[in-house]
Protein backbone atom coordinates (compact mmCIF):
# COMPACT_ATOMS: atom_id res chain seq x y z
CA UNK A 1 0.00 0.00 0.00
CA UNK A 2 1.20 3.49 -0.85
CA UNK A 3 0.65 5.99 1.94
CA UNK A 4 0.07 9.68 1.49
CA UNK A 5 3.04 10.35 3.76
CA UNK A 6 5.25 9.05 0.95
CA UNK A 7 3.87 11.72 -1.33
CA UNK A 8 4.38 14.41 1.30
CA UNK A 9 7.97 13.38 1.96
CA UNK A 10 8.93 13.47 -1.70
CA UNK A 11 7.64 17.04 -2.03
CA UNK A 12 9.62 18.48 0.87
CA UNK A 13 12.36 19.88 -1.39
CA UNK A 14 10.04 21.00 -4.19
CA UNK A 15 9.93 24.75 -3.29
CA UNK A 16 13.73 24.98 -3.36
CA UNK A 17 13.87 23.26 -6.73
CA UNK A 18 11.22 25.60 -8.12
CA UNK A 19 13.35 28.60 -7.18
CA UNK A 20 16.10 27.67 -9.64
CA UNK A 21 16.05 29.37 -13.02
CA UNK A 22 17.31 27.96 -16.35
CA UNK A 23 19.90 29.77 -18.38
CA UNK A 24 19.21 31.51 -21.66
CA UNK A 25 19.24 29.69 -24.97
CA UNK A 26 22.89 29.57 -25.95
CA UNK A 27 23.45 26.15 -27.41
CA UNK A 28 23.26 27.00 -31.10
CA UNK A 29 24.82 29.54 -33.38
CA UNK A 30 22.74 32.57 -34.32
CA UNK A 31 20.76 32.16 -37.52
CA UNK A 32 20.98 28.39 -37.98
CA UNK A 33 17.74 26.38 -38.31
CA UNK A 34 17.94 24.87 -34.83
CA UNK A 35 18.32 28.30 -33.22
CA UNK A 36 15.42 29.76 -35.19
CA UNK A 37 13.21 26.81 -34.25
CA UNK A 38 14.07 27.23 -30.57
CA UNK A 39 13.23 30.92 -30.62
CA UNK A 40 9.91 30.21 -32.31
CA UNK A 41 9.03 27.86 -29.43
CA UNK A 42 10.61 29.81 -26.58
CA UNK A 43 8.65 29.48 -23.30
CA UNK A 44 6.31 32.33 -22.43
CA UNK A 45 4.29 33.24 -19.36
CA UNK A 46 4.55 30.71 -16.56
CA UNK A 47 5.49 27.76 -18.79
CA UNK A 48 8.81 27.21 -17.02
CA UNK A 49 7.31 27.16 -13.53
CA UNK A 50 4.61 24.76 -14.75
CA UNK A 51 7.35 22.53 -16.16
CA UNK A 52 9.19 22.53 -12.83
CA UNK A 53 6.03 21.47 -11.01
CA UNK A 54 5.47 18.73 -13.58
CA UNK A 55 9.05 17.52 -13.06
CA UNK A 56 8.46 17.27 -9.30
CA UNK A 57 5.37 15.16 -9.92
CA UNK A 58 7.22 13.08 -12.50
CA UNK A 59 10.06 12.30 -10.09
CA UNK A 60 7.47 11.30 -7.53
CA UNK A 61 5.83 8.91 -9.98
CA UNK A 62 9.19 7.42 -10.97
CA UNK A 63 10.21 7.05 -7.32
CA UNK A 64 7.01 5.23 -6.39
CA UNK A 65 7.28 3.11 -9.52
CA UNK A 66 10.77 2.02 -8.52
CA UNK A 67 9.93 1.41 -4.86
CA UNK A 68 6.77 -0.56 -5.54
CA UNK A 69 7.99 -2.32 -8.72
CA UNK A 70 5.04 -1.01 -10.70
CA UNK A 71 4.52 -1.50 -14.41
CA UNK A 72 4.37 1.46 -16.77
CA UNK A 73 0.57 1.49 -16.76
CA UNK A 74 0.33 1.00 -13.02
CA UNK A 75 2.53 4.06 -12.48
CA UNK A 76 1.22 6.13 -15.38
CA UNK A 77 -2.47 5.50 -14.78
CA UNK A 78 -2.90 3.75 -11.43
CA UNK A 79 -1.31 6.58 -9.42
CA UNK A 80 -3.76 9.20 -10.69
CA UNK A 81 -5.70 8.84 -7.43
CA UNK A 82 -3.01 11.07 -5.94
CA UNK A 83 -3.97 14.56 -7.08
CA UNK A 84 -4.82 18.05 -5.82
CA UNK A 85 -8.10 16.76 -4.34
CA UNK A 86 -6.56 13.94 -2.33
CA UNK A 87 -3.16 15.36 -1.31
CA UNK A 88 -2.51 18.67 0.43
CA UNK A 89 1.12 18.64 -0.75
CA UNK A 90 0.05 18.32 -4.37
CA UNK A 91 -2.68 20.91 -3.87
CA UNK A 92 -0.11 23.44 -2.64
CA UNK A 93 2.08 22.92 -5.71
CA UNK A 94 -0.65 22.63 -8.33
CA UNK A 95 -0.88 25.79 -10.49
CA UNK A 96 -4.55 25.21 -11.28
CA UNK A 97 -5.82 25.42 -7.68
CA UNK A 98 -4.99 29.11 -7.21
CA UNK A 99 -7.33 30.59 -9.79
CA UNK A 100 -9.46 33.65 -9.12
CA UNK A 101 -13.21 33.40 -9.12
CA UNK A 102 -14.97 33.73 -12.43
CA UNK A 103 -17.31 36.60 -13.28
CA UNK A 104 -20.42 34.70 -14.32
CA UNK A 105 -22.02 37.44 -16.41
CA UNK A 106 -18.82 38.91 -17.86
CA UNK A 107 -19.36 40.75 -21.15
CA UNK A 108 -16.17 39.45 -22.79
CA UNK A 109 -14.21 36.23 -22.76
CA UNK A 110 -10.90 36.22 -20.92
CA UNK A 111 -7.68 36.62 -22.89
CA UNK A 112 -6.10 33.42 -21.58
CA UNK A 113 -9.19 31.23 -21.80
CA UNK A 114 -9.75 31.10 -18.04
CA UNK A 115 -13.43 30.84 -17.04
CA UNK A 116 -14.63 30.38 -20.61
CA UNK A 117 -16.23 27.19 -19.27
CA UNK A 118 -17.84 28.10 -15.96
CA UNK A 119 -18.23 24.49 -14.85
CA UNK A 120 -14.62 23.59 -15.65
CA UNK A 121 -12.79 26.91 -15.50
CA UNK A 122 -9.41 25.58 -16.67
CA UNK A 123 -10.76 23.93 -19.83
CA UNK A 124 -8.97 25.47 -22.82
CA UNK A 125 -6.89 27.78 -20.63
CA UNK A 126 -3.47 28.88 -21.88
CA UNK A 127 -0.65 27.05 -20.13
CA UNK A 128 -2.62 23.88 -19.45
CA UNK A 129 -1.85 20.38 -20.76
CA UNK A 130 -3.04 19.04 -24.06
CA UNK A 131 -5.91 16.60 -23.64
CA UNK A 132 -5.21 13.09 -24.90
CA UNK A 133 -7.51 10.62 -26.60
CA UNK A 134 -5.09 7.73 -26.01
CA UNK A 135 -2.44 7.20 -23.34
CA UNK A 136 1.13 8.06 -24.39
CA UNK A 137 3.64 5.42 -25.46
CA UNK A 138 6.96 6.15 -23.80
CA UNK A 139 10.06 3.97 -23.76
CA UNK A 140 9.98 0.67 -21.92
CA UNK A 141 12.39 0.65 -19.02
CA UNK A 142 13.88 -2.78 -19.66
CA UNK A 143 15.09 -1.89 -23.15
CA UNK A 144 15.96 1.78 -22.75
CA UNK A 145 19.37 1.31 -21.20
CA UNK A 146 21.88 2.44 -23.80
CA UNK A 147 22.03 5.41 -26.13
CA UNK A 148 24.43 5.32 -29.07
CA UNK A 149 26.94 8.17 -28.95
CA UNK A 150 27.63 9.92 -32.26
CA UNK A 151 30.24 8.58 -33.45
CA UNK A 152 33.98 8.46 -33.51
CA UNK A 153 33.32 4.83 -34.40
CA UNK A 154 30.08 2.86 -34.77
CA UNK A 155 31.06 0.82 -31.70
CA UNK A 156 31.14 3.82 -29.36
CA UNK A 157 28.29 3.73 -26.86
CA UNK A 158 27.54 5.85 -23.81
CA UNK A 159 25.46 4.82 -20.84
CA UNK A 160 22.76 7.33 -20.03
CA UNK A 161 21.81 6.68 -16.43
CA UNK A 162 18.71 8.88 -16.63
CA UNK A 163 17.14 6.36 -19.00
CA UNK A 164 17.11 3.85 -16.16
CA UNK A 165 15.09 6.13 -13.88
CA UNK A 166 11.73 5.32 -15.41
CA UNK A 167 9.77 4.77 -18.57
CA UNK A 168 6.73 7.00 -18.19
CA UNK A 169 8.37 10.09 -19.65
CA UNK A 170 11.15 9.22 -22.11
CA UNK A 171 10.88 8.94 -25.94
CA UNK A 172 9.87 5.49 -27.08
CA UNK A 173 11.92 3.00 -29.04
CA UNK A 174 11.04 0.21 -31.44
CA UNK A 175 9.13 -2.79 -30.08
CA UNK A 176 12.31 -4.78 -30.81
CA UNK A 177 14.27 -2.60 -28.40
CA UNK A 178 16.28 -0.83 -31.09
CA UNK A 179 16.41 2.91 -31.69
CA UNK A 180 13.75 4.18 -34.09
CA UNK A 181 15.14 5.31 -37.46
CA UNK A 182 16.58 8.81 -37.56
CA UNK A 183 14.02 11.45 -38.51
CA UNK A 184 16.62 12.91 -40.89
CA UNK A 185 17.12 9.54 -42.58
CA UNK A 186 13.37 9.16 -43.09
CA UNK A 187 12.99 12.74 -44.33
CA UNK A 188 15.71 12.35 -46.94
CA UNK A 189 14.55 8.88 -47.99
CA UNK A 190 10.86 9.76 -48.39
CA UNK A 191 11.15 13.21 -49.94
CA UNK A 192 11.46 13.38 -53.71
CA UNK A 193 14.22 15.63 -55.05
CA UNK A 194 12.15 16.80 -58.01
CA UNK A 195 10.17 20.04 -57.89
CA UNK A 196 6.78 19.33 -59.50
CA UNK A 197 4.17 22.10 -59.68
CA UNK A 198 0.68 21.33 -58.33
CA UNK A 199 -2.03 22.49 -60.73
CA UNK A 200 -4.79 22.31 -58.10
CA UNK A 201 -3.46 23.50 -54.74
CA UNK A 202 -1.54 26.66 -54.02
CA UNK A 203 0.82 27.38 -51.16
CA UNK A 204 -2.12 28.99 -49.34
CA UNK A 205 -3.44 25.49 -48.51
CA UNK A 206 -0.38 24.95 -46.32
CA UNK A 207 -0.48 28.50 -44.96
CA UNK A 208 -4.12 28.15 -43.92
CA UNK A 209 -3.30 24.93 -42.10
CA UNK A 210 -0.41 26.66 -40.35
CA UNK A 211 -2.65 29.55 -39.35
CA UNK A 212 -5.29 27.30 -37.80
CA UNK A 213 -2.68 25.10 -36.11
CA UNK A 214 -0.62 27.87 -34.52
CA UNK A 215 -3.71 29.84 -33.54
CA UNK A 216 -4.81 26.88 -31.40
CA UNK A 217 -1.53 25.34 -30.25
CA UNK A 218 1.93 26.45 -29.22
CA UNK A 219 4.23 23.95 -27.53
CA UNK A 220 7.20 25.53 -25.72
CA UNK A 221 10.50 23.67 -25.60
CA UNK A 222 13.25 23.36 -23.02
CA UNK A 223 15.92 26.08 -22.91
CA UNK A 224 19.55 26.40 -21.90
CA UNK A 225 20.59 22.92 -22.99
CA UNK A 226 23.15 21.83 -25.58
CA UNK A 227 22.03 18.61 -27.29
CA UNK A 228 24.89 18.31 -29.81
CA UNK A 229 28.64 18.51 -29.57
CA UNK A 230 30.58 21.46 -30.94
CA UNK A 231 29.90 22.04 -34.62
CA UNK A 232 27.09 19.46 -34.63
CA UNK A 233 29.54 16.55 -34.32
CA UNK A 234 28.02 13.92 -32.10
CA UNK A 235 25.57 14.09 -29.24
CA UNK A 236 26.34 16.27 -26.25
CA UNK A 237 28.02 14.49 -23.38
CA UNK A 238 26.49 14.17 -20.87
CA UNK A 239 23.10 14.09 -22.57
CA UNK A 240 19.98 15.00 -20.59
CA UNK A 241 17.17 12.83 -22.04
CA UNK A 242 14.54 14.80 -20.12
CA UNK A 243 15.37 17.86 -22.23
CA UNK A 244 17.19 16.58 -25.31
CA UNK A 245 16.10 14.39 -28.20
CA UNK A 246 18.82 15.06 -30.81
CA UNK A 247 18.47 13.76 -34.35
CA UNK A 248 21.24 11.67 -35.84
CA UNK A 249 22.39 12.81 -39.29
CA UNK A 250 23.80 9.81 -41.20
CA UNK A 251 27.36 10.22 -42.45
CA UNK A 252 26.15 9.49 -45.98
CA UNK A 253 23.59 12.34 -45.83
CA UNK A 254 23.52 13.89 -49.34
CA UNK A 255 23.74 17.45 -48.01
CA UNK A 256 25.91 17.25 -44.89
CA UNK A 257 28.12 14.39 -46.15
CA UNK A 258 29.59 13.76 -42.71
CA UNK A 259 30.38 17.40 -41.90
CA UNK A 260 27.60 17.37 -39.31
CA UNK A 261 26.26 14.27 -37.58
CA UNK A 262 23.84 15.72 -35.02
CA UNK A 263 20.84 18.01 -35.38
CA UNK A 264 19.89 19.57 -32.05
CA UNK A 265 16.32 19.01 -30.97
CA UNK A 266 14.91 19.97 -27.57
CA UNK A 267 11.89 18.24 -26.06
CA UNK A 268 8.69 20.08 -25.27
CA UNK A 269 8.13 21.29 -21.74
CA UNK A 270 5.98 19.14 -19.51
CA UNK A 271 2.81 20.00 -17.64
CA UNK A 272 0.84 18.52 -14.77
CA UNK A 273 -2.66 17.30 -15.43
CA UNK A 274 -5.52 19.64 -14.57
CA UNK A 275 -5.64 18.09 -11.10
CA UNK A 276 -1.85 17.59 -10.97
CA UNK A 277 -2.28 13.85 -10.96
CA UNK A 278 0.77 11.61 -10.53
CA UNK A 279 0.93 10.00 -13.95
CA UNK A 280 2.63 9.90 -17.35
CA UNK A 281 4.46 12.97 -18.61
CA UNK A 282 2.09 15.44 -20.28
CA UNK A 283 2.80 18.36 -22.63
CA UNK A 284 1.80 22.01 -22.18
CA UNK A 285 -0.01 24.32 -24.59
CA UNK A 286 1.05 27.98 -24.25
CA UNK A 287 -2.06 29.41 -25.90
CA UNK A 288 -5.72 28.84 -25.14
CA UNK A 289 -7.58 26.50 -27.42
CA UNK A 290 -10.97 28.18 -27.68
CA UNK A 291 -11.55 29.74 -31.07
CA UNK A 292 -14.63 30.61 -33.10
CA UNK A 293 -13.78 30.25 -36.79
N, C-alpha and C positions, 0 to 999 in steps of 0.2 A: 504493500500500500504506500502511496506517495502522500506525504503529509504537507499541509500548507506551510509548515515551518521551514520545509526545504526551499520552497519558493521564496519565502521572506529572507532566508539566509543568503541566497544567491544574489539578491538585489541590494545587499548592504552597501556595496561599493559602486552602485550604479550612478549616484549623483556626481561622484568624483570623475567617473569616466565621461559623463556628459559634459563636463566643464572643459575638456580638451577640445582644441580646434584644429582642423586639418590645414595643411599648408596650401598655398596657391598652386594652380596648375602650372607646372614647370617641366614636365617630362618630355615635351616634344618641341621641336624647333618651330618658330613662328612661321605661319603660312603653309605648312604641310597639311595634307588631308586629315591626319589624325588630330592635329591641333585645332583645325577648324571644326571638326566634328565634336570635339570636347567642348568648345566654346558655345556651340549651338545647344548643347545639352547641359550647360553649367547649372548647378543647383540654385534655386531661387527660394525666397521666403524661408520657411522653417524646415526645408527638406533635409538639411544636414542633421538637425536635432531629432527629427523623426527617424532618420536612419540610425542614429545612435541608440535611440530607444528600442528600435527593432533588433539591433545587434545584441542588446542586453537580453531581450526575450529569446533570441536565437541561441545564445550561449546557454541560457537556462534550459531550453529544450534539448540541446545537445548533451548537457551535463546529466539531465535526468535519463536521457536515452542510454547513455553510457553506464550510469549507475544501475539502472533497472534492466539492462539488456533488452531494450525494446526494439521492435522492427521499425522500419521507416514509417509505415502507416500508423503504427501504434504511437510513435512520437509526433508525427506530423498531423494526425487527426485526433487520436485518442486523448491528447493532452489539452485539447481546446476547452475542456471544462474549467481550466484555470484561466480566468480572464478578469476584466475590470469589475465584473459583478461579484465574483467569488473571492477575490484576493485584494486586500487593502494595499499591499505593496504594488501590485500591478495597477490598481486604480490611481495611485499617486503618480506613477510614471506615465500613464496613458495620456496622449495628447488630446484625445477626443472626449475626455470627461470634464474638461475645463471650459466648455463652451458657454457663451452668454445665452440668455433666454431669447427666444425668437419673438419678433413682433408679429402677432397673428394677422393683423389687417394692414400690413405694410403695403405701401403703394407700389414699390419697386422690388424686384428681386435683388438679392445681395450679390456683390461683385465676385465673391469667392465660392458661391454656390451654397453657403451655409443657410439652413432654414428654408431652402426651396421646397423641401418635403417636411411638413410640420410634424408628421408622425415619426419620421426617421431623419433628424436634422443634419446628419452627416452624409446622407446619400448624395453622391455627385459633388461633394465638396472638394475644392482644390487641396492637394496635399494628402489625399486619402488613398488607400490601396486600390488597385484595379480589382474588379470583381471577376472571379473565375467561374467558368462553366464546369471544367474538369480540374482535378487535383494536379499539381505540378509533377513532373518527372525529373527528379534530380539524380545525381550519381549514386550508385549503390556503394556502400561503404567497403564491402569486401573486395571490390575490384578497383576502387579508386585509391591506389596506394603509390603509384609512381607517375611522374610527369616527365616526358622526354624533354631534355634540355637542348635547345638549338645551338648549334651542332658543330663542334669542332670535329666530331666524327659521329657517325650514326649510332655508335655504341655508347655514347655519353648520356647517362641518365642522372637525374637529380631527385632525391627524395624530398617530397613536399609534405612536411609533417601535418600541416593544416588539413590536408585531405583526409587524414585519419580521424579527425575530430568529429565527423558526422556526415550524414548523407542526405540531409533534409534542406540543403541550401546550396550545394555546389553543382556546377554544370554537369549534365549527364554524359555518359559514354555509351558506346555501342552495347547491345545486349551480350555480345561476345566478350566484353571486357576491354576491348581495344579503344583507342582514341577514335572519335568520329573524324571523317575526312576534313581536311582544312577547308574553311570557307573560301579561301583564295583559290585553292585547287578546283573546287566545284565551280566557282564563278568563271574561271578561265576556260574550263572544260565544257561548260554548258552555254557559253555566250558565243554566238557566231561573230566572226571578224568582219563580215560584209556589212555594208550600210545600205539597207533596202528601204526605200520610201514606202510609207503606208498611204494608200489612196483613199482610205476611209476615215481614219482617226488622225487628229492633229495632236500636237504636244499639249494642248489644253485639256485633253482627257487625263493625262498624268497630273497636270497642275491642279485640276479640280479635286482629284483624289488627295493630293497633298494638302490642299486647303482644308478639306473636311477632316482629314486625319489630324493635322496639327492644330486645328481649332478645338478638337475634343481631347487630345492626348499630348502629353509632353513628359517624357521619362528622363529625369535627371540622372547623371552618371557620377561615379566616384571621382574625387579630385586629389591632386597632390601625390599621385602614385606613378612610378615609372614601370611600365610593363615589358619594355624591350631593353636590350643592352644598347650601348652607345652606337649610334649610326644604324640602328635597326638590325644589329647582328646578334641574334640569339635572344632568348627570353631573359628578362631581368633575373638577377640572383641576389638575394632570395626573392621568390615570387609569392605575392599575397593572393591566393585564389579567391578570397572573399571580395577583392576589388578588381583583380585582373583576369582577363580571358583573352590573352594575345592570340593572334592568328599566325600560324606558320605559313611562310611564303616558300614554296618549293625552290630548290636551287636551280631547277630547270625552268623556272617561270620565264615566259617569253619576253616580259618587259624588264624585270629586275635582274634576271640571269645571274643570280647568286650574289649580287651587290648588297642586297637586303634580304634577310631571312625571317624577319619578324615584323608584323604590323600591329602596332599597339591598339588594344581595345579594352576599355574599362567597363566593368559591369554596372548595371543600373543600381541606384540606391534602393535599399529595402524599406519596408514599411510594416508597422504592426497591422493586424486586422482592426476592424472598427471597434472591437471590444478588447483589443490587445491580447488576443488569445495566444497561448503558447502552441506554436504550430510550425508548418513549413515556412520558408522564406517567401515573403510577398513583395511586390514591386509597387512603387508610389507613382501617382499621377500628379504633376505639378499644377495642372489647370483643372477647372471644374468641367464636368462632362455634360452639363445640361445646356442644350442648344435647341432653338426653334428654327428650322431651316425652311 
